[in-house]
Amino acid sequence: MKATIEFQLPEDRHEHLRAIYATEAWSVLYDIDNTLRNVLKHGDYRYKTVEDLATAIREQARIALDKIDE
């Protein structure tokens, strides 16, 4: 089985980029999940406050989003 996705460029540029970078975005989401897992399971003390943890997660998410919105 094959699947083909077509985009009307330049109109669908953002959708096209999101499809291209989906693997990278998934990888960042996986990393965020592991970060949260480690904090919950092992008490990762790199994050002194909830704000520190939220900032770290936002930075990881921005990496993926910045690639997608180039």
Summary of the structure (lengths in Angstrom):
residues: 70
radius of gyration: 16.3
end to end distance: 31.7
largest distance: 49.7
contacts: 147
relative contact order: 0.16
helix: 69%
strand: 0%
